[in-house]
């Protein structure tokens, strides 16, 4: 599915649609070039789950966690950009964080990818204009567990 993201409101709409369909154990794998909007979409998903505070980019901390009652579901927001080997995700204790939670993974390929997991919703973000100033699209693919609950913004 291809979703046009012409502005922040469109990204927030996609984030809300994803959040409405998520369940514990899911992975939302956000890929794309620097500046494509991965963190913006992650923030929209977390806000749609009920979080009203700041959502810092986990670029330096690598993992940020959010739990009820602040959000509808426990969420692990991870940015794997700085990992140089997928084994580092294991060393961070990622599986422990994920237990009973949704994982929102930026740069999932740096952690070995999650696309083979049936609960993975892969979202590839790309800019659609030469100046990278506005237009973007999201290419959304769901694993087997997403059949019947694909987000429709």
C-alpha positions as CSV (number, residue, x, y, z in Angstrom):
1,X,0.0,0.0,0.0
2,X,1.3,3.5,-0.9
3,X,0.2,6.4,1.3
4,X,0.9,10.0,0.2
5,X,2.2,12.1,3.1
6,X,2.0,15.7,1.8
7,X,2.2,17.3,5.2
8,X,2.5,16.7,9.0
9,X,-1.3,16.2,9.3
10,X,-1.0,13.3,6.8
11,X,1.8,11.7,8.7
12,X,-0.2,12.1,11.9
13,X,-3.2,10.4,10.2
14,X,-1.0,7.5,9.2
15,X,0.4,7.3,12.7
16,X,-3.1,7.3,14.2
17,X,-4.3,4.5,11.8
18,X,-1.3,2.4,12.7
19,X,-1.8,3.0,16.4
20,X,-5.4,2.0,16.2
21,X,-4.5,-1.4,14.6
22,X,-1.5,-2.3,16.8
23,X,-1.4,-5.0,19.4
24,X,1.3,-6.3,21.8
25,X,4.1,-8.1,20.0
26,X,3.9,-6.1,16.9
27,X,6.9,-4.4,15.3
28,X,6.6,-1.2,13.3
29,X,9.8,-1.1,11.2
30,X,10.4,2.4,9.9
31,X,13.0,2.7,7.1
32,X,14.1,5.4,4.8
33,X,16.9,7.9,4.2
34,X,17.9,10.5,6.8
35,X,15.2,13.1,7.0
36,X,12.5,10.9,5.5
37,X,10.3,11.3,8.5
38,X,10.8,8.1,10.6
39,X,10.9,9.9,13.9
40,X,8.0,12.1,12.9
41,X,5.9,9.0,12.2
42,X,7.1,7.3,15.4
43,X,6.0,10.4,17.4
44,X,2.6,10.4,15.7
45,X,2.1,6.7,16.6
46,X,3.1,7.2,20.2
47,X,0.9,10.3,20.5
48,X,-2.1,8.4,19.0
49,X,-1.6,5.8,21.7
50,X,-2.2,8.5,24.3
51,X,1.2,10.0,25.1
52,X,0.9,13.7,25.6
53,X,4.4,14.6,26.6
54,X,7.6,15.0,24.6
55,X,8.8,12.1,22.5
56,X,12.6,12.5,22.2
57,X,14.4,10.8,19.4
58,X,16.2,7.8,20.7
59,X,19.2,8.5,18.4
60,X,21.6,8.6,21.4
61,X,19.8,6.6,24.0
62,X,18.9,3.9,21.4
63,X,15.8,2.8,23.3
64,X,13.0,4.8,24.9
65,X,10.0,3.1,26.6
66,X,6.5,4.2,27.2
67,X,3.9,2.4,29.4
68,X,0.3,2.5,30.5
69,X,-1.5,4.5,31.7
70,X,0.4,7.0,29.6
71,X,-0.2,4.9,26.5
72,X,-2.8,2.2,25.5
73,X,0.0,-0.4,25.0
74,X,3.5,-0.6,26.2
75,X,5.8,0.8,23.5
76,X,9.5,0.4,22.9
77,X,10.8,3.1,20.6
78,X,14.3,2.2,19.2
79,X,16.6,3.9,16.8
80,X,19.2,1.5,15.6
81,X,21.1,3.9,13.4
82,X,24.3,3.8,15.5
83,X,24.5,0.0,15.7
84,X,27.3,-1.5,13.6
85,X,26.4,-5.1,14.1
86,X,22.9,-6.7,14.6
87,X,24.3,-8.6,17.6
88,X,24.4,-5.3,19.4
89,X,20.6,-5.3,19.6
90,X,20.8,-8.5,21.5
91,X,23.5,-7.1,23.8
92,X,21.1,-4.2,24.6
93,X,18.5,-6.7,25.9
94,X,16.0,-5.8,23.1
95,X,14.1,-9.0,23.6
96,X,13.5,-8.2,27.3
97,X,12.2,-4.7,26.4
98,X,9.9,-6.2,23.7
99,X,8.1,-8.7,26.0
100,X,4.4,-7.7,25.9
101,X,5.2,-4.4,24.1
102,X,5.0,-3.0,20.6
103,X,8.4,-2.2,19.1
104,X,8.7,0.9,16.9
105,X,12.1,0.4,15.2
106,X,13.8,3.1,13.3
107,X,16.7,1.9,11.0
108,X,15.5,-1.8,11.6
109,X,18.1,-3.1,9.1
110,X,20.9,-2.0,11.5
111,X,19.4,-4.5,14.0
112,X,19.1,-7.4,11.5
113,X,15.6,-6.4,10.3
114,X,12.2,-7.6,11.5
115,X,10.5,-8.2,8.1
116,X,10.3,-11.9,8.5
117,X,8.3,-11.6,11.8
118,X,4.5,-12.1,11.1
119,X,3.7,-9.2,13.4
120,X,6.0,-6.8,11.5
121,X,4.5,-3.8,9.7
122,X,7.2,-2.4,7.4
123,X,7.0,1.3,6.5
124,X,9.4,2.6,4.0
125,X,9.4,6.4,3.9
126,X,10.8,8.4,1.0
127,X,10.7,12.0,-0.2
128,X,9.0,12.6,-3.5
129,X,10.4,16.0,-4.4
130,X,13.9,17.0,-5.4
131,X,14.3,19.6,-2.6
132,X,13.1,17.1,0.1
133,X,11.1,20.0,1.5
134,X,7.6,18.5,1.5
135,X,6.2,15.6,-0.3
136,X,6.8,12.1,1.0
137,X,5.2,8.7,0.6
138,X,5.0,5.7,2.9
139,X,5.2,2.3,1.4
140,X,3.4,0.0,3.9
141,X,3.6,-3.8,4.0
142,X,2.3,-6.0,6.7
143,X,3.3,-9.5,7.8
144,X,0.8,-12.3,8.1
145,X,-0.5,-11.1,11.5
146,X,-1.5,-7.8,9.9
147,X,-4.0,-9.4,7.5
148,X,-7.4,-7.9,8.1
149,X,-6.0,-5.0,10.2
150,X,-3.9,-3.0,7.8
151,X,-4.0,0.7,8.7
152,X,-6.1,2.9,6.4
153,X,-5.4,6.6,7.0
